């Protein structure tokens, strides 16, 4: 399977986080937000600002090590959120749904929102902004750094993609 990369800039992340907040405006006000760390922390901060929510909690779930998906491990529970009633869960991405299943189990009454959703995890979230294919690896701005890129004309051509 060929992996495709989708680069998200800081500007795009901010626009998508605001778009998510806009989509959530028609719902009853949230008492608090639970950010899934680490990827959900920055989108959660932007959504919290836009929705004027001051109570922010975290749930820490370790799923990825670099580009490898492992077995999710909860390292911190969201104590202030109870069963999730009145809370919004925010994450950057739902991928396979492994993390989402765990967090849904912890906070069954919460509304779950992500910026990006892949088909395998999409049924587990209530709101999202952009769907990407399952074979897409999203490069978030906190995982990348600006560097020189070789011009396309000087790169080896990949016969499988025509590029």
C-alpha positions in Angstrom: 0.0 0.0 0.0 1.3 3.4 -0.9 1.2 6.0 1.8 0.1 9.5 0.8 1.1 12.5 2.8 -1.1 15.5 3.6 0.7 18.5 5.1 -1.2 20.7 7.5 0.3 24.1 8.1 -0.3 26.2 11.3 -2.6 28.5 9.3 -4.6 25.5 8.0 -4.8 24.0 11.4 -6.1 27.2 12.8 -8.7 27.6 10.0 -9.9 24.0 10.5 -10.1 24.4 14.3 -12.2 27.5 13.9 -14.4 25.7 11.3 -14.9 23.0 13.8 -15.9 25.5 16.5 -18.3 27.1 14.0 -19.9 23.7 13.3 -20.4 23.1 17.0 -22.0 26.5 17.7 -25.5 25.1 17.1 -25.2 22.6 19.9 -26.0 23.3 23.5 -23.1 25.1 25.3 -20.4 22.8 26.6 -19.5 22.8 30.2 -15.9 21.8 29.4 -13.6 20.3 26.8 -11.5 17.2 27.0 -8.4 17.4 24.8 -6.9 14.1 23.7 -3.2 14.5 24.2 -1.1 15.3 22.5 -2.6 16.0 19.1 -5.9 17.4 20.4 -4.3 20.0 22.6 -3.8 22.8 20.1 -7.2 22.3 18.3 -8.9 22.1 21.7 -7.3 25.4 22.8 -8.6 27.1 19.6 -12.1 25.6 19.9 -12.2 26.5 23.6 -11.4 30.1 22.7 -14.0 30.3 20.0 -16.7 28.6 22.1 -15.7 30.6 25.2 -15.1 27.5 27.2 -12.8 27.8 30.2 -12.8 24.3 31.7 -10.2 22.3 29.9 -9.3 18.7 30.9 -7.0 16.2 29.2 -7.1 12.5 28.6 -3.7 11.1 27.8 -3.6 8.1 25.4 -0.4 6.9 23.8 -1.1 5.2 20.5 1.6 6.3 18.1 5.4 6.0 18.2 6.7 8.0 15.3 4.7 6.6 12.3 3.9 3.3 14.0 0.5 2.7 15.5 0.6 0.6 18.6 -1.8 -0.6 21.3 -3.4 2.4 22.9 -2.5 3.0 26.6 -4.3 5.5 28.8 -1.7 7.3 31.0 -4.1 9.9 32.5 -7.8 9.9 33.0 -10.0 13.0 32.5 -11.2 13.1 36.2 -13.1 16.4 35.9 -15.3 15.2 33.0 -17.3 12.4 34.8 -19.1 10.4 32.2 -18.7 13.2 29.7 -22.1 14.9 30.2 -21.8 18.5 29.0 -18.3 17.9 27.7 -16.7 18.1 24.2 -13.9 15.7 23.3 -11.4 17.3 20.8 -8.7 15.4 18.9 -6.7 16.3 15.8 -7.5 13.0 14.0 -9.5 9.8 14.2 -7.5 7.2 12.3 -8.2 3.5 13.0 -10.6 4.4 15.8 -8.5 2.6 18.5 -8.0 5.8 20.6 -11.6 7.0 20.0 -13.0 3.7 21.2 -11.1 4.0 24.5 -12.1 7.6 25.0 -15.7 6.9 24.1 -15.7 4.2 26.7 -14.4 6.6 29.3 -16.8 9.5 28.3 -19.9 7.9 26.7 -22.0 11.0 27.2 -19.6 13.5 25.6 -19.7 14.9 22.1 -16.7 13.8 20.1 -15.1 16.1 17.5 -12.0 15.9 15.4 -10.5 18.0 12.7 -9.7 15.1 10.4 -11.3 11.7 10.0 -10.3 8.5 8.2 -12.9 6.0 7.1 -12.1 3.4 9.8 -12.6 5.8 12.6 -15.2 8.1 11.2 -18.2 6.3 12.7 -16.8 6.9 16.2 -16.9 10.8 16.0 -19.9 13.1 16.1 -18.3 16.0 14.2 -15.3 16.5 12.0 -14.1 18.9 9.3 -12.2 16.9 6.6 -12.2 13.3 5.7 -9.0 11.8 4.3 -8.3 8.4 2.9 -7.1 5.6 5.2 -3.7 5.5 3.4 -3.0 9.2 4.1 -0.5 10.2 6.8 -1.2 13.7 8.0 1.9 15.7 8.7 0.9 18.1 11.5 2.9 21.3 12.0 4.2 20.2 15.3 5.7 17.0 13.6 7.5 18.8 10.8 10.0 21.5 10.2 10.7 23.7 7.2 13.6 22.5 5.2 14.9 22.6 1.6 13.0 20.4 -0.8 14.7 19.0 -4.0 12.9 20.3 -7.1 10.6 17.7 -8.7 12.6 17.7 -11.9 15.7 16.5 -9.9 13.9 13.7 -8.0 13.9 10.1 -9.1 10.6 9.2 -10.9 8.3 6.7 -9.3 6.9 4.4 -12.0 4.0 3.3 -9.8 2.5 6.7 -9.5 3.6 8.2 -12.8 5.6 10.8 -10.8 
